[in-house]
Amino acid sequence: MAEDSADRATSVRAYRIAYDGRPFHGFQRQPDVETVEGVLLDALSDLGVVESGTPRGYAAAGRTDAGVSAVAQTVAFAAPDWLDPAAFSSELPAEVRVWTSADVPADFHATHDATEREYTYHLYAPDGSISRARTALDELSGEHDFHNLTPDEEGTVRTLSTAVRRDGDFLIVSLRAGGFARQLVRRLVSVVAAVARGETELARIERVLGADSLSGPEGVAPAPAYPLVLTDVVYPDVSFETDDSLARTRAIFEETHVRERTEARMTETLAGAFDAGTGDRSS
């Protein structure tokens, strides 16, 4: 029986999960829509690890919003010895891959034992000023009450470290903290983007951080979800070991990358066809 498989586990195991979050309605399992956690738990059911629900000791590093992707999402639970990353991935869709694992202590908790999380946002800003973006991030770094940048009413005080670099038309914004309130990363990016593009002044940040409450036109809307990736979750005492699953995971996402680069070239042709001076294209 499925419960017997879980009972034979010799230790709790942590698994790193990479996923393309765009097809999913976020990470957390929901009853009527497909989520990343939903397909993970369905896979464990199909593999006979559980009959339904979650395995003993199950926890995840965090919840990503709908459309957000991950490299280092982490789940941990009491697992049978044979459940290596390849076996876990065998019942998962191509968009979700288990690529490494680690044996951890019996009291390990994937949420509470994480000391730091890093998100990376790929901000399309060909005309954005990296110096203004860096100055904005410097203002947002350190310990602040980010209550105007999240719908959460508790847990809004966070200590944030930041970085930004340019990669072609993109500003790559990295945000690191012990944890993040809901939508905080995407609303932080909205503020940084507005400053980098010259749409708002740096003084805006002081108001966002200091005002009792900002709403309506003064409020900060979250940036789009799909350019955001959970790139790291830190467990200081855990050593993840990779196997052939790493190469297979890389190959699957490289195939997606090539396909989408090809599609981007096609749409670039469509957009460029209507540049000024194109002339009559009826022939």
LOFI-625079 format. One line per 8 residues: number of its first residue (from 1); their letters; for each residue x, y, z of C-alpha. Coordinates in steps of 0.5 Angstrom, whole numbers. Example, Ala and Ser with C-alpha at 12.3 -4.5 7.8 and 13.67 -1.06 7.14 Angstrom:
! LOFI-625079
1 = as = 25/-9/16 ~ 27/-2/14
END
This chain:
! LOFI-625079
1 = maedsadr = 0/0/0 ~ 2/7/-1 ~ 3/9/6 ~ 8/3/7 ~ 12/6/2 ~ 12/12/6 ~ 14/8/13 ~ 20/5/10
9 = atsvrayr = 23/12/9 ~ 30/12/12 ~ 30/20/13 ~ 27/26/10 ~ 29/28/4 ~ 29/35/1 ~ 28/36/-7 ~ 30/42/-11
17 = iaydgrpf = 24/44/-16 ~ 25/48/-23 ~ 19/50/-26 ~ 16/54/-32 ~ 11/58/-28 ~ 7/61/-34 ~ 2/55/-35 ~ 0/55/-28
25 = hgfqrqpd = -4/58/-23 ~ 2/59/-18 ~ 5/54/-13 ~ 0/53/-8 ~ -5/47/-9 ~ -12/50/-11 ~ -18/45/-12 ~ -20/48/-19
33 = vetvegvl = -14/50/-22 ~ -7/47/-24 ~ -2/49/-20 ~ 6/47/-19 ~ 4/44/-12 ~ -2/40/-15 ~ 2/37/-20 ~ 8/35/-15
41 = ldalsdlg = 3/32/-10 ~ -1/28/-16 ~ 6/25/-18 ~ 7/23/-11 ~ 0/19/-11 ~ 1/16/-18 ~ 8/14/-16 ~ 5/10/-10
49 = vvesgtpr = 8/15/-5 ~ 2/17/-2 ~ -6/15/-3 ~ -8/23/-3 ~ -6/29/1 ~ 1/30/3 ~ 7/26/5 ~ 9/26/12
57 = gyaaagrt = 13/32/14 ~ 11/35/8 ~ 13/43/7 ~ 15/47/1 ~ 20/53/1 ~ 15/58/-1 ~ 9/60/-5 ~ 10/63/-12
65 = dagvsava = 5/67/-15 ~ 1/65/-22 ~ 6/66/-27 ~ 12/66/-23 ~ 18/61/-25 ~ 23/58/-20 ~ 30/54/-21 ~ 31/53/-13
73 = qtvafaap = 24/52/-10 ~ 25/46/-5 ~ 20/41/-2 ~ 22/36/3 ~ 18/30/6 ~ 19/23/9 ~ 21/19/2 ~ 22/12/0
81 = dwldpaaf = 29/10/-1 ~ 28/9/-9 ~ 25/16/-10 ~ 31/20/-13 ~ 30/26/-17 ~ 29/22/-24 ~ 24/18/-21 ~ 20/24/-18
89 = sselpaev = 20/27/-25 ~ 18/21/-29 ~ 11/23/-27 ~ 11/30/-28 ~ 10/35/-34 ~ 16/37/-38 ~ 15/44/-35 ~ 16/42/-28
97 = rvwtsadv = 23/38/-26 ~ 26/35/-20 ~ 34/36/-21 ~ 37/35/-14 ~ 36/32/-7 ~ 39/32/-1 ~ 38/27/6 ~ 36/32/11
105 = padfhath = 35/31/19 ~ 28/28/21 ~ 26/35/24 ~ 28/39/18 ~ 22/44/15 ~ 23/47/8 ~ 20/53/10 ~ 22/55/17
113 = datereyt = 30/52/16 ~ 31/57/10 ~ 35/63/12 ~ 35/67/5 ~ 31/67/-1 ~ 33/70/-8 ~ 29/73/-13 ~ 31/75/-20
121 = yhlyapdg = 27/79/-25 ~ 28/80/-32 ~ 26/88/-33 ~ 25/90/-40 ~ 28/97/-40 ~ 32/98/-46 ~ 32/106/-45 ~ 32/105/-37
129 = sisrarta = 38/108/-33 ~ 42/103/-29 ~ 45/108/-25 ~ 38/111/-23 ~ 36/103/-22 ~ 42/102/-17 ~ 40/108/-13 ~ 33/106/-13
137 = ldelsgeh = 35/99/-10 ~ 40/103/-5 ~ 34/107/-2 ~ 30/100/-2 ~ 36/96/1 ~ 36/95/9 ~ 31/94/14 ~ 24/97/12
145 = dfhnltpd = 17/97/13 ~ 14/95/6 ~ 7/95/8 ~ 5/100/2 ~ 8/94/-3 ~ 4/88/0 ~ -3/86/1 ~ -1/83/7
153 = eegtvrtl = -2/86/14 ~ 3/83/18 ~ 10/81/17 ~ 11/87/13 ~ 18/89/16 ~ 24/86/12 ~ 31/86/11 ~ 33/87/4
161 = stavrrdg = 39/86/0 ~ 39/88/-8 ~ 43/88/-14 ~ 42/90/-21 ~ 46/89/-28 ~ 45/90/-35 ~ 44/85/-40 ~ 42/88/-47
169 = dflivslr = 35/91/-47 ~ 34/88/-40 ~ 36/90/-33 ~ 37/84/-28 ~ 34/86/-21 ~ 36/81/-16 ~ 33/81/-9 ~ 35/77/-3
177 = aggfarql = 32/77/4 ~ 30/72/9 ~ 23/72/6 ~ 18/76/2 ~ 11/78/4 ~ 6/77/-2 ~ 7/81/-8 ~ 13/85/-5
185 = vrrlvsvv = 18/83/-10 ~ 14/85/-16 ~ 12/91/-13 ~ 19/93/-11 ~ 21/92/-19 ~ 15/97/-21 ~ 18/102/-16 ~ 25/101/-19
193 = aavarget = 22/101/-26 ~ 19/107/-26 ~ 25/111/-23 ~ 30/107/-28 ~ 25/110/-34 ~ 25/117/-31 ~ 17/116/-30 ~ 18/118/-23
201 = elarierv = 23/121/-18 ~ 27/118/-13 ~ 23/122/-7 ~ 17/117/-9 ~ 21/112/-5 ~ 21/116/1 ~ 14/116/1 ~ 13/109/-1
209 = lgadslsg = 17/107/5 ~ 14/112/10 ~ 7/114/8 ~ 2/111/13 ~ -2/108/7 ~ -2/109/0 ~ -8/107/-5 ~ -12/109/-11
217 = pegvapap = -7/113/-16 ~ -2/113/-11 ~ -1/106/-10 ~ 4/101/-13 ~ 1/96/-18 ~ 5/89/-18 ~ 10/88/-24 ~ 8/82/-29
225 = ayplvltd = 9/76/-26 ~ 12/72/-32 ~ 19/75/-32 ~ 20/73/-25 ~ 24/67/-22 ~ 26/64/-15 ~ 33/63/-16 ~ 36/61/-9
233 = vvypdvsf = 33/58/-3 ~ 39/58/2 ~ 40/52/7 ~ 46/53/11 ~ 47/46/13 ~ 44/42/7 ~ 49/39/1 ~ 45/38/-5
241 = etddslar = 47/32/-9 ~ 46/32/-17 ~ 46/26/-22 ~ 44/25/-29 ~ 37/29/-27 ~ 41/36/-28 ~ 43/34/-35 ~ 36/32/-37
249 = traifeet = 33/38/-34 ~ 38/43/-37 ~ 36/39/-44 ~ 29/40/-43 ~ 29/48/-41 ~ 34/49/-47 ~ 29/46/-52 ~ 24/51/-49
257 = hvrertea = 29/56/-50 ~ 30/55/-57 ~ 23/54/-59 ~ 21/61/-56 ~ 27/64/-59 ~ 25/62/-66 ~ 18/64/-64 ~ 21/71/-62
265 = rmtetlag = 24/72/-69 ~ 18/70/-72 ~ 14/76/-68 ~ 20/80/-69 ~ 19/80/-77 ~ 11/81/-76 ~ 13/87/-72 ~ 18/90/-77
273 = afdagtgd = 14/89/-83 ~ 11/95/-81 ~ 16/100/-80 ~ 16/107/-83 ~ 18/106/-90 ~ 16/99/-91 ~ 12/101/-98 ~ 7/97/-101
281 = rss = 8/89/-99 ~ 2/87/-103 ~ 6/83/-108
END
